[in-house]
Amino acid sequence: MATAVARLRSLLPAHDCGGGRRCCFPATRFFSSSSYTSHLFDKIGFVGLGNMGSRMADNLIKAGYDVAVHDINHDVRKRFSEKGIATKESPIEIAERSDVVITMLPSSRHVIDVYTGENGLLAGGSSVRPWLFIDSSTIDPQTSRKVSTAVSDCFLKEKLDSQQAPSMLDAPVSGGVVAAETGSLTFMVGGSEEAYMAAKPLFLSMGKNSIYCGGPGNGSTAKICNNLAMAVSMLGVSEAFSLGQSLGITSSTLTQVFNFSSARCWSSNTYNPVPGVMDGVPSSRNYEGGFMSKLMLKDLNLAQTSIKSVGLNCPLASQAAEIYAKLCRDGYENEDFSCVFRYYYSGKDEHLN
């Protein structure tokens, strides 16, 4: 992969990096896909066109990439086909025409099937065309590493200089559907650092931030740790607001206290769970249009799987999973995860004058 990056750099104009040195990247930022397209990215394949994947694929198309797509949903494929976008009937067909393949799938099971199943991306034998696979699904790091190994065991049909095997990046995202729509996602990326650097133009076409997290599986690790912390934070803030209401203090007042004190956090100052306290968040629209509770439960279960694999004692993760499992059983699986304030802690709406 280092040679592939060197090849990529050789095609870029040199810039003054300071100290008399010349480099292929501007000193202030990496190369932008909006102004540069390499033969390494001639054809992009995208598998998984759900709420997130469809918008990510759209942003790649807007950035000028030649994209072909696949989804098991015929109606979704038809919508892309009607826009003049190439659609394929199976993942293997995507792999056969793509230099890079990006996947955005619901679960670990789906990822394994799309990569290694019948008609999967790797079903064409031990040799493949894509030099890079990027999986942006939120899955457990163990599965990410297994898939990465399966990819690295293949050979490239056409070698890139001395690179003989394809590379794999696990690159889950943060930001949700709105950020996918606006191209402002944050990517957490695990795998080869050289592959990450080479793929930077793709990430910048779909998002505004990307963070290299280390080796294979570390992107998935970062994502489940982030969402574990987010869930526990939301539970703590919701519990405190409920207690405050019961003791006679308004949630708007308590929000001010939190946000000017040591309890300040994303759940209090950006994504407040109390209806009536903050505009433009799910709690202000009856918990619609956010990060669904069933997805939070899925991520907490992924965290539980990883916790068990390393033998760690994480009682807050267990308690959080139990609470969100109850919310889902009680019929609130499609409401934003901040609905825990109302439906678990019996918190009240704030009625402001």
Rosetta blueprint (number, residue, H / E / L):
1 M L
2 A H
3 T H
4 A H
5 V H
6 A H
7 R H
8 L H
9 R H
10 S H
11 L L
12 L L
13 P L
14 A L
15 H E
16 D E
17 C E
18 G E
19 G L
20 G L
21 R E
22 R E
23 C E
24 C L
25 F L
26 P L
27 A L
28 T L
29 R L
30 F L
31 F L
32 S L
33 S L
34 S L
35 S L
36 Y L
37 T L
38 S L
39 H H
40 L H
41 F H
42 D L
43 K E
44 I E
45 G E
46 F E
47 V E
48 G L
49 L L
50 G L
51 N L
52 M L
53 G H
54 S H
55 R H
56 M H
57 A H
58 D H
59 N H
60 L H
61 I H
62 K H
63 A L
64 G L
65 Y L
66 D E
67 V E
68 A E
69 V E
70 H E
71 D L
72 I L
73 N L
74 H H
75 D H
76 V H
77 R H
78 K H
79 R H
80 F H
81 S H
82 E H
83 K L
84 G L
85 I L
86 A E
87 T E
88 K L
89 E L
90 S L
91 P H
92 I H
93 E H
94 I H
95 A H
96 E H
97 R H
98 S L
99 D L
100 V E
101 V E
102 I E
103 T E
104 M L
105 L L
106 P L
107 S L
108 S H
109 R H
110 H H
111 V H
112 I H
113 D H
114 V H
115 Y H
116 T H
117 G L
118 E L
119 N L
120 G L
121 L L
122 L L
123 A L
124 G L
125 G L
126 S L
127 S E
128 V E
129 R L
130 P L
131 W L
132 L E
133 F E
134 I E
135 D E
136 S L
137 S L
138 T L
139 I L
140 D L
141 P H
142 Q H
143 T H
144 S H
145 R H
146 K H
147 V H
148 S H
149 T H
150 A H
151 V H
152 S H
153 D L
154 C L
155 F E
156 L E
157 K L
158 E L
159 K L
160 L E
161 D L
162 S L
163 Q E
164 Q L
165 A L
166 P L
167 S E
168 M E
169 L E
170 D E
171 A L
172 P L
173 V E
174 S E
175 G L
176 G H
177 V H
178 V H
179 A H
180 A H
181 E H
182 T H
183 G L
184 S L
185 L E
186 T E
187 F E
188 M E
189 V E
190 G E
191 G E
192 S L
193 E H
194 E H
195 A H
196 Y H
197 M H
198 A H
199 A H
200 K H
201 P H
202 L H
203 F H
204 L H
205 S H
206 M H
207 G E
208 K E
209 N E
210 S E
211 I E
212 Y E
213 C E
214 G E
215 G L
216 P L
217 G L
218 N H
219 G H
220 S H
221 T H
222 A H
223 K H
224 I H
225 C H
226 N H
227 N H
228 L H
229 A H
230 M H
231 A H
232 V H
233 S H
234 M H
235 L H
236 G H
237 V H
238 S H
239 E H
240 A H
241 F H
242 S H
243 L H
244 G H
245 Q H
246 S H
247 L L
248 G L
249 I L
250 T L
251 S H
252 S H
253 T H
254 L H
255 T H
256 Q H
257 V H
258 F H
259 N H
260 F L
261 S L
262 S L
263 A L
264 R L
265 C L
266 W H
267 S H
268 S H
269 N H
270 T L
271 Y L
272 N L
273 P L
274 V L
275 P L
276 G L
277 V L
278 M L
279 D L
280 G L
281 V L
282 P H
283 S H
284 S H
285 R H
286 N L
287 Y L
288 E L
289 G L
290 G L
291 F L
292 M E
293 S H
294 K H
295 L H
296 M H
297 L H
298 K H
299 D H
300 L H
301 N H
302 L H
303 A H
304 Q H
305 T H
306 S H
307 I H
308 K H
309 S H
310 V H
311 G L
312 L L
313 N L
314 C L
315 P H
316 L H
317 A H
318 S H
319 Q H
320 A H
321 A H
322 E H
323 I H
324 Y H
325 A H
326 K H
327 L H
328 C H
329 R H
330 D L
331 G L
332 Y L
333 E L
334 N L
335 E L
336 D E
337 F H
338 S H
339 C H
340 V H
341 F H
342 R H
343 Y H
344 Y L
345 Y L
346 S L
347 G L
348 K L
349 D L
350 E L
351 H L
352 L L
353 N L
